[in-house]
């Protein structure tokens, strides 16, 4: 699976891409939504893992923009914020699930397999 990781913190991108490598996936990163949109215009991704809170375009807006041009792409949202997003709201933006930071390898693996629900990852 080819995955784009989007987070304004370089260390978070490095951690997640390292985890994805351990799980056998190819990944690259972008440190802003604008950079992610440029990457998406240049190449196709199977999955995008994006942070919710970023300067400029946030993760939900990024999800919405990406899905407009790549409706088949899976999107997972990550956040360190104590936010409550309901399944209907996430569905509107095309977000599959939300994983709380700090991410664990198990939570990431579960989300990648498509077995995570909003409730499981937002506890």
SEVEXSE-641741 format. One line per 2 residues: number of its first residue (from 1); their letters; for each residue x, y, z of N, C-alpha, C, O. Coordinates in steps of 0.05 Angstrom, whole numbers, padded with zeros to 5 digits. Example, Ala and Ser with C-alpha at 12.3 -4.5 7.8 and 13.67 -1.06 7.14 Angstrom:
BEGIN
1 = AS = 00264 -00114 00156 00246 -00090 00156 00264 -00066 00156 00285 -00066 00169 ~ 00257 -00045 00142 00273 -00021 00143 00258 00001 00157 00268 00023 00161
END
This chain:
BEGIN
1 = XX = 00017 -00023 00000 00000 00000 00000 00018 00025 00000 00038 00026 00015 ~ 00011 00044 -00016 00026 00069 -00018 00011 00091 -00001 -00012 00097 -00006
3 = XX = 00025 00101 00019 00013 00118 00039 00027 00146 00040 00051 00147 00040 ~ 00011 00167 00042 00021 00194 00047 00014 00202 00076 -00009 00201 00084
5 = XX = 00034 00209 00091 00031 00218 00118 00034 00249 00119 00053 00260 00108 ~ 00014 00262 00131 00014 00291 00131 00012 00301 00160 -00008 00296 00174
7 = XX = 00033 00315 00168 00033 00326 00195 00053 00349 00195 00074 00347 00183 ~ 00046 00371 00208 00064 00394 00208 00088 00390 00226 00107 00406 00226
9 = XX = 00089 00369 00242 00112 00362 00258 00129 00341 00244 00119 00318 00241 ~ 00153 00348 00237 00170 00329 00222 00175 00303 00238 00175 00282 00226
11 = XX = 00178 00306 00264 00183 00282 00280 00160 00262 00280 00164 00238 00281 ~ 00136 00273 00279 00112 00256 00277 00112 00241 00250 00106 00217 00249
13 = XX = 00117 00256 00229 00119 00243 00202 00140 00221 00202 00134 00199 00192 ~ 00163 00226 00214 00184 00206 00214 00176 00181 00230 00181 00159 00222
15 = XX = 00163 00186 00253 00154 00164 00269 00133 00146 00255 00136 00122 00254 ~ 00114 00159 00242 00093 00144 00228 00104 00130 00204 00097 00107 00199
17 = XX = 00121 00143 00188 00132 00130 00165 00149 00106 00173 00151 00086 00159 ~ 00163 00109 00196 00178 00086 00207 00161 00063 00214 00167 00040 00208
19 = XX = 00138 00069 00227 00119 00048 00234 00108 00034 00209 00106 00010 00208 ~ 00101 00050 00190 00090 00039 00165 00111 00021 00151 00103 00000 00140
21 = XX = 00136 00029 00152 00157 00012 00140 00158 -00014 00155 00161 -00035 00142 ~ 00156 -00014 00181 00156 -00039 00197 00133 -00057 00189 00136 -00081 00190
23 = XX = 00111 -00045 00181 00087 -00060 00173 00088 -00068 00144 00069 -00080 00133 ~ 00110 -00060 00130 00113 -00068 00102 00101 -00050 00081 00096 -00059 00058
25 = XX = 00095 -00025 00088 00082 -00006 00070 00102 00014 00060 00121 00021 00074 ~ 00098 00024 00036 00113 00046 00025 00100 00072 00032 00075 00075 00029
27 = XX = 00115 00091 00043 00103 00116 00050 00122 00139 00045 00146 00136 00043 ~ 00110 00163 00044 00125 00188 00042 00110 00208 00059 00088 00202 00068
29 = XX = 00121 00231 00063 00108 00250 00081 00107 00278 00069 00122 00285 00050 ~ 00089 00294 00080 00086 00322 00074 00082 00337 00100 00068 00327 00118
31 = XX = 00093 00360 00102 00092 00375 00128 00071 00398 00127 00070 00414 00145 ~ 00054 00398 00107 00032 00417 00105 00010 00406 00087 00016 00388 00070
33 = XX = -00014 00416 00089 -00035 00407 00071 -00029 00416 00043 -00035 00401 00024 ~ -00018 00440 00039 -00011 00449 00012 00009 00430 -00001 00006 00423 -00024
35 = XX = 00029 00422 00014 00049 00403 00004 00036 00377 -00003 00042 00364 -00023 ~ 00017 00368 00014 00003 00343 00009 -00014 00344 -00017 -00014 00325 -00032
37 = XX = -00027 00367 -00021 -00044 00370 -00045 -00026 00369 -00070 -00034 00358 -00090 ~ -00003 00381 -00069 00016 00380 -00091 00024 00352 -00097 00025 00343 -00120
39 = XX = 00031 00337 -00075 00040 00309 -00079 00017 00292 -00091 00022 00275 -00108 ~ -00008 00297 -00082 -00031 00282 -00092 -00036 00288 -00122 -00046 00271 -00136
41 = XX = -00029 00312 -00131 -00032 00320 -00159 -00011 00306 -00176 -00016 00302 -00200 ~ 00011 00299 -00164 00033 00287 -00179 00033 00256 -00179 00043 00244 -00197
43 = XX = 00021 00244 -00158 00021 00215 -00156 -00003 00205 -00140 -00016 00220 -00125 ~ -00010 00180 -00145 -00033 00168 -00132 -00025 00154 -00106 -00004 00143 -00104
45 = XX = -00043 00156 -00086 -00039 00143 -00060 -00063 00125 -00054 -00085 00131 -00063 ~ -00058 00104 -00040 -00079 00086 -00031 -00092 00097 -00006 -00116 00093 00000
47 = XX = -00076 00110 00010 -00084 00119 00037 -00070 00145 00044 -00046 00149 00038 ~ -00084 00163 00058 -00072 00187 00069 -00078 00187 00099 -00101 00184 00107
49 = XX = -00057 00190 00114 -00059 00193 00143 -00052 00223 00149 -00030 00231 00144 ~ -00072 00238 00159 -00067 00266 00163 -00074 00276 00191 -00093 00266 00203
51 = XX = -00058 00294 00200 -00063 00307 00226 -00088 00325 00223 -00092 00337 00202 ~ -00103 00328 00244 -00126 00346 00244 -00117 00375 00246 -00125 00391 00230
53 = XX = -00100 00380 00266 -00092 00408 00272 -00066 00416 00258 -00045 00409 00268 ~ -00069 00430 00236 -00046 00441 00222 -00051 00470 00215 -00074 00478 00211
55 = XX = -00030 00486 00213 -00034 00514 00204 -00045 00515 00176 -00039 00498 00159 ~ -00061 00535 00171 -00073 00537 00144 -00096 00518 00141 -00116 00519 00155
57 = XX = -00093 00499 00122 -00114 00479 00117 -00112 00457 00137 -00091 00445 00140 ~ -00134 00452 00152 -00133 00430 00172 -00138 00403 00159 -00143 00401 00135
59 = XX = -00136 00382 00175 -00139 00355 00164 -00166 00349 00152 -00167 00334 00132 ~ -00187 00359 00163 -00214 00355 00152 -00217 00368 00125 -00227 00356 00106
61 = XX = -00207 00393 00123 -00208 00407 00097 -00191 00392 00076 -00199 00390 00053 ~ -00167 00383 00085 -00150 00368 00067 -00165 00343 00057 -00164 00337 00033
63 = XX = -00177 00329 00075 -00192 00304 00067 -00213 00311 00046 -00216 00296 00027 ~ -00228 00332 00051 -00249 00340 00033 -00238 00346 00005 -00249 00338 -00015
65 = XX = -00216 00361 00004 -00204 00369 -00022 -00192 00344 -00036 -00196 00342 -00061 ~ -00179 00327 -00022 -00168 00303 -00034 -00190 00285 -00045 -00188 00276 -00068
67 = XX = -00211 00281 -00030 -00232 00263 -00038 -00247 00274 -00063 -00258 00258 -00078 ~ -00247 00300 -00067 -00259 00311 -00091 -00245 00302 -00116 -00258 00300 -00137
69 = XX = -00219 00297 -00115 -00204 00290 -00138 -00196 00260 -00138 -00190 00249 -00159 ~ -00195 00248 -00115 -00187 00220 -00112 -00208 00206 -00094 -00202 00200 -00071
71 = XX = -00232 00201 -00104 -00253 00190 -00087 -00248 00163 -00076 -00260 00155 -00056 ~ -00229 00148 -00088 -00223 00121 -00078 -00203 00120 -00056 -00199 00099 -00043
73 = XX = -00189 00142 -00050 -00168 00142 -00030 -00180 00139 -00002 -00200 00152 00004 ~ -00167 00123 00014 -00175 00120 00042 -00162 00142 00058 -00139 00150 00052
75 = XX = -00176 00153 00078 -00165 00175 00095 -00168 00168 00124 -00191 00162 00133 ~ -00146 00170 00139 -00146 00166 00168 -00137 00192 00180 -00117 00204 00172
77 = XX = -00152 00202 00200 -00145 00226 00214 -00131 00220 00240 -00139 00202 00254 ~ -00110 00235 00246 -00097 00232 00272 -00098 00259 00287 -00099 00280 00274
79 = XX = -00100 00257 00313 -00102 00282 00329 -00092 00278 00357 -00096 00257 00369 ~ -00081 00299 00368 -00073 00300 00396 -00093 00317 00411 -00091 00320 00436
81 = XX = -00113 00328 00397 -00133 00345 00409 -00155 00328 00421 -00161 00307 00411 ~ -00167 00337 00443 -00190 00323 00454 -00216 00331 00441 -00233 00344 00453
83 = XX = -00218 00324 00415 -00242 00331 00399 -00262 00308 00397 -00254 00284 00399 ~ -00286 00314 00394 -00307 00294 00390 -00319 00298 00362 -00333 00318 00357
85 = XX = -00312 00280 00344 -00323 00281 00317 -00341 00257 00313 -00332 00234 00318 ~ -00366 00261 00305 -00384 00239 00302 -00380 00226 00275 -00369 00238 00256
87 = XX = -00390 00201 00272 -00387 00186 00248 -00399 00200 00223 -00387 00198 00202 ~ -00421 00213 00227 -00434 00227 00205 -00416 00250 00195 -00413 00254 00171
89 = XX = -00405 00265 00213 -00387 00287 00206 -00362 00277 00192 -00354 00288 00171 ~ -00351 00256 00202 -00327 00244 00189 -00334 00234 00161 -00318 00237 00143
91 = XX = -00357 00222 00158 -00365 00211 00133 -00368 00234 00112 -00361 00230 00089 ~ -00378 00256 00121 -00381 00280 00103 -00354 00288 00091 -00352 00296 00068
93 = XX = -00332 00285 00106 -00306 00292 00097 -00291 00268 00085 -00268 00272 00075 ~ -00303 00245 00085 -00290 00221 00074 -00269 00209 00092 -00251 00195 00082
95 = XX = -00271 00214 00118 -00251 00203 00137 -00261 00176 00147 -00284 00174 00156 ~ -00244 00156 00145 -00250 00129 00153 -00251 00125 00184 -00269 00113 00195
97 = XX = -00230 00136 00197 -00229 00134 00226 -00210 00155 00237 -00196 00169 00222 ~ -00210 00158 00264 -00193 00177 00278 -00176 00161 00297 -00186 00144 00312
99 = XX = -00150 00167 00297 -00131 00154 00316 -00120 00176 00334 -00111 00197 00324 ~ -00121 00172 00360 -00110 00191 00379 -00079 00189 00380 -00068 00168 00378
101 = XX = -00066 00212 00382 -00037 00213 00386 -00032 00210 00416 -00049 00219 00432 ~ -00011 00199 00424 00010 00187 00408 00000 00160 00396 -00012 00144 00410
103 = XX = 00007 00156 00371 -00001 00131 00358 00014 00107 00368 00038 00109 00376 ~ 00001 00085 00369 00014 00060 00375 00015 00043 00349 -00001 00047 00331
105 = XX = 00034 00025 00348 00036 00008 00325 00010 -00008 00321 00001 -00012 00299 ~ -00001 -00018 00344 -00025 -00034 00343 -00049 -00018 00332 -00064 -00028 00315
107 = XX = -00052 00007 00341 -00075 00024 00332 -00072 00030 00302 -00091 00029 00287 ~ -00047 00035 00294 -00042 00040 00265 -00048 00015 00249 -00060 00017 00228
109 = XX = -00039 -00008 00258 -00043 -00033 00243 -00073 -00039 00241 -00083 -00048 00220 ~ -00088 -00035 00263 -00117 -00039 00263 -00131 -00021 00243 -00148 -00030 00228
111 = XX = -00123 00005 00243 -00135 00024 00225 -00129 00017 00196 -00146 00019 00178 ~ -00104 00009 00190 -00096 00002 00163 -00112 -00022 00153 -00119 -00024 00129
113 = XX = -00118 -00041 00171 -00133 -00065 00163 -00163 -00058 00159 -00178 -00075 00150 ~ -00171 -00034 00166 -00199 -00026 00162 -00217 -00036 00184 -00241 -00036 00181
115 = XX = -00205 -00043 00207 -00222 -00054 00229 -00227 -00033 00251 -00242 -00039 00270 ~ -00216 -00010 00249 -00219 00011 00269 -00246 00025 00265 -00253 00031 00242
117 = XX = -00259 00031 00286 -00283 00048 00285 -00276 00074 00298 -00256 00077 00312 ~ -00293 00094 00294 -00288 00120 00307 -00287 00117 00337 -00271 00129 00350
119 = XX = -00305 00101 00348 -00307 00097 00377 -00281 00084 00388 -00272 00092 00409 ~ -00271 00064 00374 -00247 00050 00384 -00223 00068 00385 -00206 00066 00403
121 = XX = -00221 00086 00366 -00197 00102 00365 -00199 00129 00379 -00179 00143 00381 ~ -00223 00136 00389 -00226 00162 00402 -00229 00159 00432 -00236 00179 00445
123 = X = -00225 00136 00443 -00231 00132 00472 -00216 00151 00490 -00219 00150 00514
END
